[in-house]
Amino acid sequence: MSSATAARPTGTSGGTWWTSSRGPRRNALEALRVKRRQTLALGLSAGLATGLGAAFAPAAAQGTARVLRYAFQVAETGFDPAQISDTYSRTVTAHLFEALYAFDHLARPAKLVPLTAEDHPLVENDYRRWTVKIRPGIYFADDPAFKGQKRELVAADVVYSFKRFADPAVKSPFWASIEDLKFLGLAALRQQALKSKQPFSYDTPIEGLRALDRYTVQFNLEEPRPRFQDTLAVSDLYGSVAREVVEFYKDKIAEHPVGTGPFRLASWRRSSRIVLARNPNYRERLWDAQPAPDDAEGQAIAAKLRGRRVPLLDRVEISIIEESQPRWLSFLNGEADLLDRVPAEFIDMAMPGGVIAPNLAKRGVRGRRVLTSDIVMTFYNMDDPVIGGLAPEKVALRRALNLAVDLDREIRLVRRGMAIPAQSPVMPHLSGYDPAFKSENSDYDPARARALLDLYGYVDRDGDGWRELPDGRPLVLQYATQPDQQNRQLNELWQRNMDAIGVRIEFKIAKWPENLKAARAGKLQMWGVASAATGGDGMGMLTRYYGPQAGLQNLARFRLPAFDAIHERMAQIPDGPERLALFDRAKRLAVAYAPYKLHCHRYQADLMAPGLVGYRRPAFWNTWWHLVDMEPRA
């Protein structure tokens, strides 16, 4: 099984159409840019004058409470693990629910450790049978669904939680990932519900998911899955839920998450504010991590925190601040303890040359910059009549568009140098990533793009300056985008790049959750998103090209039997030379057919206020709130 990947926004623009025109429109765009720069300068001046002078003073007295405050840049969609796919919702669910295993907070390279499991699994039958013992004495958070009783986590909960992904009524975007694991009998159970149009039969036993006794769960798979334990460590998706809770709240379950995790949902104003509070039912669990011996930072964190009971925090308060400038100023004004992903336009102020700015350092602010296991991309809807399909002229169109994208300019100007060009779908730090691999994907060659379009009949027949389709109909690209600063900048680059090759492009602006819903339904022609790894296997991103995932992780709806065969073989074999060779073939097919434009792998810089202890950006997991401390404010 490949690691799951989480969709993230890259930034684009909302609510109206932008139609390309030449000359006058460019003057208007320049005027808008000047106005924005003036507004930004005024805002920064105010922030630097008033914010830094009293930096990191609390917005309100917190007493002795240990509270972490920071902001998401995109709104959540809900908190039912089986129904979400976005990073922001998954970051919340990772702290409410618990999987059988977890990744060590500080170990690099990543290391799996038991979480709700007692020990590592017993693996038999050539990676087809995995047996796990659950630790007794783990309880769900209190909830009216339990009618006043303490509810212990048992093996049947793990079975039920995985079965929910197969229930057609749940409409899980990760069903294809579960299906790919090949649990014996699970797909047939789903088909039975679909054909009979009856409710999914959770009580029907299947060989693939078995509760052998109260605390023992066994997974039986049709095919070998050597990396299956990685799947069992994804708490944000595969954390255990209780059947009583799901049946109690029914279609409101996404608003009432109840898990065994270190926190519970205390309050929620949709798209505005999320508050998590310490789960009073949480078992006695002591802070532990195993950083490498030569990891000085990790060793210092471990020495300070090891042995303390988790969660260390009493509360986590999340605001939704989509615009970069207010998010930046909220940190400067002491209204946030962590600036997660410093906006690109402020990176030179925050960490010039990768080092924390002196004025911030004087106030005890720390900064850290790392190359992350993520990728920014634009998908092309392969079912779209204009841009999709495997016909030679459609492949040529997508490859020409990719050649026209100036990645160097995007990275320098919009991302402020905080990225490297992507050569393939596979992300840094994961298996299958080769820093020496070079492909056409990163080439910027508008002359070659124009020649390719001419060759396949995309020419300007009526002399208006815009190319038509080979059959003479207008060629118009429709790019979905969001209403924030970075997306507006990216839109301007797309406009510039497409103008240079004579292709008309329009921008349709909407909120990110709305675009995600439309993308899953196949209603968007193009959209820019990002994907982040949740495990160390580079195959996770290749799943975005896998045919059975069309409309789910595979937003492009790309279907190529040759690629699917490679993907299926990779899932079955252990790491080694054969699998590396398959990685190479998959990467070359991905670039050749171009269902995505792969933009870049990003550096991320985080700023930490004084008092925040133990934070280190996770390599590819979302679970860390309970493992950091925030010293009480005076």
N, C-alpha and C positions, 0 to 999 in steps of 0.2 A: 504493500500500500504506500502510495506516495504521501508526503506530508501535505496537509491541507494548507491552502493559502487564503489569505484574507484580503478582500477588496478594500482599497482605500482610494480616496479622491486624489487627483493630481492637481486640481485647480483649473478652471475654465470659466464662463460667465452666465442671467435668469429671467424669463417671462416673455421676452419679445424676440423677434428675428432680426439678426444683423445681415444685411445683404451687401455683397461686395460691389463696390464701384470704385473707379480710379480717381485720380487727381483730387477733387474737392473732399472726398472722404478721408484721404490721407491728411489733409490740412486740419480737418475736424478732429481726427484722432490725435494729431500732435497737440492741438489746443487742449484736448482732454488730458493728455499726459502732463502738460505743463501745469494745468490746474491741480491735478492730483499731487504732483511734486510739491507745489506750494502748500496745499492742505497738509500733506505729510510733514513738511518742514515745520509748519506752525504747531502741529500736534506734538512732534518730537521736542520742540523747544519747550512747550508747556510741560511735557513729561519730564524732561531733563531738569527743568527748573524746579518743579514742585515735587516730582516723584522721587528723584534720587536724593534730594536733600533730606527727605524723611523716609528713605528706602527701607522697606521691610518692617516698618511699624505695622502692627496688626490693625486690620480694618475695624475690629471690635475685640474687646478683651475676651480671651479664651480661657482664662483661669488656668487650671492644671490639665486641661484636655489636650491630648496629642492629636492634632488635626492636620491632615495634608490637604492643601487646596491647590488645584490647578485647573486648566481648561482644555476641553476637546475643541478641535477646530472644525468638527463636523458633528451634526446631531446624531444621536443614537436612533435605532429603529425599534428596539424592544429587547426583552430579556428572557426569551424562551430559547434555550440552546439549539433546539431542533429547527427553529424558524429563522435564524439570523445568519448573516455571512459577513457583515461589515466589521472592521477592526474595532470601532468604538463601542458598539454593543458587546462585542466579544471580550473587550478589556474589562467590562463590568461583570459579565457572567463568569469570567475566570476567577473572580473573587467570591462569588456566591455559591458556585458549584465546584465539586472536586472529582477529578478522574482517579483512576487507580494509581497512576504514576505522575511524576512531575520532573522538571529539569532542575538540577542544582542551580541555585541563584547565582553563584559566582564561578562555577567550574567552566573553564575554557580550555579545550573544546568541551562542548556540552555533554553532560552526564545525566542519565536517568536515575531517579531514586524513587522508592516506594512512597506513596501518598496515603491513599486509603487502603492500599494493599499491604499485607504483612511483609512480603518479600518479592523478589523478582519472579516472573512466571516460570512454570514448568513447561518446557517446549518439547513437543514430540511430533512424530509422524511427518518429518521433513518440513517443519515450520507450518504444519496445518492444524495442530492442536496446541492450544495455549490454555493452561489452567492456573487460576489466580486465587489465592486466599485473601479474603477481606479482613481487615483488622476489626475485631469486635469492639463495641463501646463507642462507635461514631454515630452521632445523632444529627438529624435535620434541625434547622432552626424552628422555633415554635411558630405555629400557624393555626388559625381556626380550622383548617382542613383536617387536623389531627384530633380535633374534639377534646383538647385538654391533655392528651397523652404524649409522652415522650416517644419519638419515633426513631428507631435505630436503623442505620443503613444495613441492608442485607443483599445477598447475591441477586435476589429477584429484582431489586431496583436497578441493578446494572443491566440485566436482561431486558427489562421494560424500557429503559432509557434508549438502548440501541434499537429496539423494535419501533420506537416512535418515528425514527427516520424513515421507516418503510411504510408507515400509515399514510395512504393517499390523502386523507383529510388534513394532515399536518402540512402538506405541501413543502416539505423540507428542501431547501436548495442544496443540501449535502447528501440527498439520497443517492446520487450517482457515485459519490465517494464510498458510501456504505455498501452499495451494490458491488463496487469493484473489489471489496474485501472478500466477497464470495462466502458469506455465512451460509452454511448448508441449510436450505429450506426457507430462508428469509425472502428471497425474491418470489418464490412460489406462493408464500403467504400473502404477499402484496398483490400478486396477480389474482389470487382468489378473491380478494376484496374488490379489486377493480372490475372483474368479470361479473361477480354476483351483485355488485352495487350495494353490498351490505357493509356494516362497520367492520373495520379491521379487527381480526380475532387475536387479541393479546394473550388470551388464555390457551391458545393452541401451542403445544410444545413443539419446538424444532430442534434438530440436532446441532445447528450452528450456534445457538445461544442457550446454554443450560445452567440452571442453578442446581448444582449437585447436592448441596446442603445449604444451611442458613448462610454460611460465610464462604462458600466456594463456588466460583463461576468458571465455566469452561466455554471456550470459543473453538468451534470446529469449522475449518475453512475448506472450500473445494480445492483450492490451489495453494501452493506455498506462498507465504507472505513473510519473508525474513525480517522485515522492519515493522511488524505489526505492533510491537511494544511502543513504538513512537506514537502510534494512533491512540493508544491507551493513556497517553500523557497529555492529551489536548483537553484540559478541563473546561475551556470556554465553550466547546462543542459537545464533548463526550462525558461531561460531568454528570453524576447520577441525579435523577429527579425522582420524586415519589408519585406513584400513581394516584393516590388520594388527592394530592394537590392539583394535578392536571384535571381530574374529573370534577373537582370542587369548583375550579375557576373556569373551566371549559374554554370558550373563545377569548377569555380575558387572561389566559395564562401568561402571556407575554408581559402583563402588568404586575404579576404576582410571583416573582421568582422565589423559590424556597429550596435551598440546598444545604449541604453540610459544610460549606465553606466558612472562612474566618469572619466574613461580614454578612450582614443582611441589608436589604434595601429599606432604608428609613424613610425616604421621601423622594418624589420624582415629579418634576414639572417638565413635561415632554419638550424636548428641543431647547431646554432652558437650564435646568439644574437637576443634578443627581446627587443624592447623599446616601452614603453607606455607613452603617454603624457596626461596631463590634458585635459579633454574634455571641450572646451570653452562653449558648449551649456548646460553644466550640471546645473540643477536647483539649487536654493538656498536651501541647506540642511545643517543643523548645526549638529556638532558632538554631539552625545549623547550616553550614555550607562548607565546601571543600575547594577553595581557590588553589591554583597551582603554587608550588613553593616559591617560584620566582615572581609571583604576582603581588607586588608590594601593596598596591591599593586594596586588592581583595583580602590580603592577610590582615591589613589594618582594620577593615570593616568587620571581618570575622572575630578579631580579637575584642572588639568593642561590643558586639551583639551576641556572640555565641552563648547559648544557655538561657537567654531570656525567653519568656513565654510569648508566643505569637497568638493573635496579631499584636504588634507593638503599638499600632495606632488605635485610637478610640473612634475616629471618624475620618472619612474621605469625602471631600466636597468638590464636585465637578461642575464647572460652568461650561456652557456652550458659547464660544466666542469665535465666530467664523472669520471675521476680518483680522488680518495680521496685526495692524497697528493697535487696536484696542487690546489684543491679547498681549502684545509686547508691553504696552503701557501698564496693564494690570500687574505684570510682574515687577516693573520698575516702581510702581506705587505700593508695593508690599501686599497686594491683594491675592497673590499666588506664591506658593513655595517652590514651584517647579515650572519652568518654561520648557515644556515638552516640544522639541523640534523648533528651535529658534527660527522665525521666519527669515527667508533668504535675504530680504531687503534690509534686515537689521544685523546680519551676521558680522559685517565689518565693524559695527559699533560694539557688538557683544564680544566677539572673539577674533580680533584682527590677527591674521597670520596663524590662526588656530590656538591663540593664547588669550585667556580672559583679559578683558580691557582693564587697565589700572584703576579707573574710577569704580568699577564693579568689584574688583579684587579688594579694594580698601574697605568695602562694606561686607566682606566675608562671602561674596558670591563665588561659586565655583562653576566651572564649565568643562564639558567633555564632548569631544568630537570623534565619531566613529563611522566607518563605512558599513552600512547595514546590508542585511540580506533581504533586499527588496528590489522591485523594478517598477519603473513608470512606463506606461504603454498607452497607446491608442488602439482600440479594437475597431475593426471593420466588420460590419454585420454580413456574414457570408450568405445569408438568405435575402439580402437586399438586392433588388433588380439592377441597381446602378453599379454598386461597388462589390457585390458578392459573387460567389461562384468560382469554379475551377477552370472555366474556359480560358484559353490562352490570353484573350484580350482583357479579361477581368484580372487575371494574375498580373499582366503587364501594367494595368492601371494602378493597382495597389503598390507594385514595386516602384513605379514612377513617382507616386505620391511620397513614398518613403525616401526616395533619393532627393526629393525637393525639400525635406525637412532639415533645417540647419541646426543640428544638435549642438555644435560648438557655440553658436550664438545663444541658444536656449540655456545652456549650462553657464555661460559667462554672464549673461545679462539678467535672466530671470532667476536662475538658481544661485547666482553669485559664486560660481565655482564649486558648489557643494554637491558635486555628482561626477561620475565618470560615464562615458558613453557605453551603452549596452551593445554587446556583440551577438548575444543569444538570449533565450529566455531564462537560462540557468543563472542563479544569483550567486554573488560572492559568499565565500565561507561554507558553501554546501558541496556535497558530493556531486561530481560531474562538472563543476565550474573550473574552467581553464583560463587563467589570465592571459595566456598567449593566443587564445583563439581569436581570430579576426574574421569578420564577415562583411558583406555588402550592407548589412543593416545600419552600420554607423556611417556609411558614406554620404557625403553631401555633394551632389553633382546635378545641379538643375539643367545643365546642357544635355546630359545623358537622359534625364527625366523627360525633357521635351522631345528628344529623338525617339524615345520609346513610345511616347504618346502618338507621335506622328506615324510611326511604323504600324501601329495597330488601329489607326483610323480615328483617333481622337484629335480632330483638327477643327480650326475655326472656318466654318463654311460660309457664314453670313457677314464676316468682316467686322463684327462688333467687339473683337478683342478677346472673346471667350471661346473655348473649345466646346464642340458638341460630341455626343456619343457617336460611335461608328454608324449607327442607323439614322443620324441627323437630328435626333431629339436633343434638347439641352442637357448638358452635363452640369449638375448642381450638387455639390456636397452639402450635407446637413450635419453639423457638428453640435452635439449636446454638450452643455457646459454649465458652470455654476457662477453665482453672483459674488465673487470675491476678487481681491486685488490680484493674486497670482494668476488666477484663471483669466482675468482680463488681459494680463500681459501675455499669457500663452496664446490667447485668441489673436492678439495683434501679430504674433509671430506666425501663426498659421495663415493669417490673412496675407502677410508679406510673402510667405513661401509659396502660397498658391497663386497669388498675383504674378509671381515671377515665371510661372509656367502656363499662365492663361487658363487657370481652372477657377471657376466661381465657387465660393464657399459661403455658407450662411451659418449663423450661430443661434441655437435655441437654448435659452437660459431657463434653468429650473434648479430647485434645491437638490442636493445630492441624493437623499432617499428617494425622491421622485424619479430621478434619472436611473437609479438602480432598479426600481420596479419596472420602468419602461424597458431597460436593457434586458432584464430577465424574460420579458414578454416578447422580445424581438422587435421592438418598435423604434429603436434608435439605429441610425445608420452608422454613426461614429461617436465614440465617447472616450475621454481620457480618464484612466483609473490607474491605480498602482496595486501591486500585490506584494505581500510580505510573507516570508516563510514561517511556518510553525513547527518545523522539524529540520533535522540536519540533512535530509535527503533532497537533492536537487530535482528529483522527479516531480516534486509538488507543482512547480510552475509548468511542467510539460502537460499536466492534467488540464490546463487551460486550452490545450489543443486536441484533447481526447474527445472523439465523437460522441460517446454516451453521456458526456458532461455538457452537451450543447444546451444553452439556455441556463445553465447552472454556473459552475466555475468557468466553463467554456463560453464566455459571453459572446465571443465572435461566431459561435455556432459552426466552427470549422469541423469538417468531416472528411477524413482521408484514410482509407483502409490501410495503406502502408504505414502511416503514422500510428494508427490504433494498434497494429500488430506489434510495433516496437514497444509501445507503452505497456501492452499486456505482458510481453516477455520480460521487460524490466521489472515489473511488479513481482515476478516469480523467482528471480535469481538473486543470490547474494551479491554483495559488492565484489568487484574484481575486474579483470581485463575485459571480459565479454560485456559487462554492463557499461564500462567506460566507452567501449566502441559503439554501443547502442545510443549512449548519450550523444556522441558525435553525429551519428546519422540523424537522430531526432532534431538536433539543433540546425542542421543543414536543411532539412525539410521545412522547418519552421520559418527560416529566413527566405527560402525559395518561394513558398506559396504566399507568404506575407499576409496572414489574416490579422496580424497586429503590426503596428509600428512600435518597436521597442526603443524607448528613449534613453533611459539612463538608470544606473544604480546610484542611490543617494547617500551622501554623508548626512548624518544627523548630529546636530549640536544641541545639547541640553544645558540649561542653566539651573543651578540649585541654590536656593536661598540659604542663609545661615540657619543652622538648626536641623536641616534635613540630613539624616545619617543613613548610609547603607544603600543609597540609590546607585544603580548601574543599569544602563539600558540593556534589557534582555536581548540575547542573540536572536531568538525567534519564538518567543513565547510572551504571553500577555500578563502573566501572574507575578506580581511583585509587591503590591500595596501592603500586604501583611508583613513583609520582610524589611520594611524601612521604618525609621523612627523620625518623628518631628518633635523637637524639644518644645515643651510648653512655652507659650508666649506670656510675657509679663502682664 
